[in-house]
Amino acid sequence: MARYLKELSPVITHHNHKDFPLTDATLADPTSDNPIVEGEWVAIDTDGAHVVRALDDADWVEGGELTSFTAGPCYIVIAGSPRADVQVTKKVTTKFESDKEFETKIFDGAYSDYVPGDFLVVGSILIDGKTKAGLKHAPDREDRVYRAVVLTPLTEGWLRVQTISPDHVTV
């Protein structure tokens, strides 16, 4: 099983984790075509009770408008489909707060010039030929909603980031 996420901030309590049921329960099956994995990002679905991959990245398209995914809450998945509990419950565990450090492989690998201080947005990226919801480098734009900041450059395929609250940073 490939690892896509390393949580670096110590976990003191579990109140900062939240389990959400998946709108598409097949994403919890590791044998499905494109299961959800740790390190991906999810957004609350329109029903307010389930989560979906945060793939709608209209904010990324120049001139695009902010959508519920890019403007609303997005959460990093810390327990995905390979785990037995996720397969049984059809729920993913998310980190439900900001200011946490991670090393992740779920980022846009087409961009290689990540430097400390770069702000990142959530959007559609390709990992092993599959569309995932991950972090992307984003040129500054006034209405952009940032989700993370780069702490160190790429190291052996891992990008070290700190999650941030969208309320904390606007350009």
C-alpha positions as CSV (number, residue, x, y, z in Angstrom):
1,M,0.0,0.0,0.0
2,A,1.4,3.4,-1.1
3,R,1.7,6.1,1.4
4,Y,0.6,9.6,0.3
5,L,0.5,11.5,3.6
6,K,2.7,11.9,6.7
7,E,1.1,13.9,9.6
8,L,3.9,15.8,11.3
9,S,1.9,17.8,13.9
10,P,1.5,15.7,17.1
11,V,-2.0,14.5,17.7
12,I,-2.9,15.3,21.3
13,T,-6.7,14.9,21.2
14,H,-9.1,13.4,18.7
15,H,-11.5,16.4,18.7
16,N,-9.7,17.7,15.7
17,H,-10.6,14.7,13.5
18,K,-14.1,14.2,12.0
19,D,-15.5,11.2,10.1
20,F,-17.7,12.1,7.2
21,P,-19.8,9.6,5.1
22,L,-18.9,9.6,1.4
23,T,-21.6,10.6,-1.1
24,D,-20.1,8.0,-3.5
25,A,-19.6,4.9,-1.2
26,T,-17.6,3.1,-3.9
27,L,-14.7,5.5,-3.2
28,A,-14.2,3.6,0.1
29,D,-13.4,0.4,-1.8
30,P,-9.7,0.1,-2.5
31,T,-10.4,-2.2,-5.5
32,S,-12.6,0.5,-7.2
33,D,-11.2,2.3,-10.2
34,N,-10.2,5.5,-8.3
35,P,-10.5,5.1,-4.5
36,I,-10.1,8.0,-2.2
37,V,-6.7,8.0,-0.4
38,E,-5.1,9.8,2.5
39,G,-3.8,13.2,1.5
40,E,-6.7,14.0,-0.8
41,W,-9.1,16.8,0.0
42,V,-12.9,16.6,0.4
43,A,-15.7,19.2,0.6
44,I,-19.1,19.0,2.2
45,D,-21.7,17.9,-0.4
46,T,-24.8,20.0,-1.0
47,D,-26.8,17.8,1.4
48,G,-24.6,19.1,4.2
49,A,-24.0,15.6,5.6
50,H,-21.7,13.8,3.1
51,V,-18.4,14.6,1.5
52,V,-17.2,14.6,-2.1
53,R,-13.8,15.0,-3.6
54,A,-13.0,18.7,-3.9
55,L,-12.4,18.5,-7.6
56,D,-14.4,21.5,-8.8
57,D,-11.6,24.0,-9.3
58,A,-13.2,26.8,-11.2
59,D,-11.2,29.2,-9.0
60,W,-8.1,27.8,-10.7
61,V,-9.3,28.7,-14.2
62,E,-8.5,32.3,-15.0
63,G,-11.6,34.3,-14.7
64,G,-13.5,31.5,-13.0
65,E,-15.9,32.2,-10.2
66,L,-15.5,30.8,-6.7
67,T,-17.6,27.7,-6.1
68,S,-18.8,26.0,-3.0
69,F,-15.8,23.7,-3.1
70,T,-13.1,26.4,-3.5
71,A,-14.8,29.0,-1.3
72,G,-16.3,26.7,1.3
73,P,-14.6,24.4,3.7
74,C,-12.2,21.7,2.4
75,Y,-10.6,19.1,4.6
76,I,-7.6,16.9,4.2
77,V,-8.3,13.1,4.4
78,I,-6.1,11.4,6.9
79,A,-7.7,7.9,6.6
80,G,-8.7,6.7,3.2
81,S,-9.9,3.6,1.4
82,P,-7.1,1.1,2.2
83,R,-8.2,1.2,5.9
84,A,-10.7,-1.5,6.9
85,D,-12.8,0.9,9.0
86,V,-13.2,3.2,6.0
87,Q,-14.3,0.2,3.8
88,V,-16.9,-0.9,6.4
89,T,-18.3,2.5,7.4
90,K,-18.0,4.2,4.0
91,K,-16.6,7.2,6.0
92,V,-13.3,9.0,5.6
93,T,-11.5,10.6,8.5
94,T,-10.5,14.2,8.0
95,K,-8.4,16.7,9.8
96,F,-11.0,19.3,10.9
97,E,-8.7,22.2,11.7
98,S,-5.9,24.3,10.2
99,D,-2.3,25.0,11.1
100,K,-1.2,21.4,10.9
101,E,2.0,20.2,9.2
102,F,2.0,17.4,6.7
103,E,4.3,15.9,4.1
104,T,2.2,14.9,1.1
105,K,2.4,13.3,-2.3
106,I,-1.0,14.5,-3.3
107,F,0.0,17.7,-5.1
108,D,0.4,18.9,-8.7
109,G,3.7,17.3,-9.8
110,A,3.6,19.1,-13.2
111,Y,4.8,22.2,-11.3
112,S,8.2,21.6,-9.8
113,D,9.3,25.0,-8.5
114,Y,7.7,24.9,-5.1
115,V,9.5,27.2,-2.7
116,P,8.8,28.0,1.0
117,G,6.1,30.5,1.3
118,D,4.2,29.5,-1.8
119,F,0.4,29.4,-1.2
120,L,-1.6,26.5,-2.5
121,V,-5.2,25.9,-3.5
122,V,-7.2,22.6,-3.7
123,G,-8.1,21.3,-7.2
124,S,-8.1,18.5,-9.7
125,I,-4.7,16.9,-10.2
126,L,-3.4,13.6,-11.7
127,I,-1.7,11.0,-9.4
128,D,-0.7,7.7,-11.1
129,G,-3.0,8.6,-14.0
130,K,-6.0,9.0,-11.7
131,T,-7.8,12.3,-10.9
132,K,-7.5,13.2,-7.3
133,A,-8.3,16.3,-5.2
134,G,-4.9,17.8,-4.2
135,L,-2.8,20.8,-3.7
136,K,-1.8,23.1,-6.6
137,H,0.5,26.0,-6.9
138,A,-1.5,29.2,-7.5
139,P,-0.4,32.5,-8.9
140,D,-1.6,35.4,-6.7
141,R,-5.1,36.5,-7.4
142,E,-7.2,38.8,-5.3
143,D,-10.2,36.4,-4.7
144,R,-8.2,33.2,-4.4
145,V,-8.9,30.9,-1.4
146,Y,-5.7,29.3,-0.1
147,R,-5.6,26.0,1.7
148,A,-1.9,25.4,2.5
149,V,1.5,27.0,2.4
150,V,4.8,25.3,1.4
151,L,7.3,24.9,4.3
152,T,10.2,23.2,2.5
153,P,11.0,22.4,-1.2
154,L,10.3,19.0,-2.7
155,T,12.3,16.2,-0.9
156,E,12.3,12.7,-2.4
157,G,8.8,13.3,-3.9
158,W,7.3,14.7,-0.7
159,L,6.1,18.3,-0.3
160,R,6.0,19.6,3.3
161,V,3.1,22.0,3.9
162,Q,1.1,23.6,6.6
163,T,-2.7,23.8,6.3
164,I,-4.2,27.2,6.8
165,S,-7.6,28.6,7.3
166,P,-9.1,30.4,4.3
167,D,-9.8,33.2,6.7
168,H,-6.1,33.6,7.5
169,V,-4.8,34.5,4.1
170,T,-6.1,36.4,1.2
171,V,-3.9,38.1,-1.4
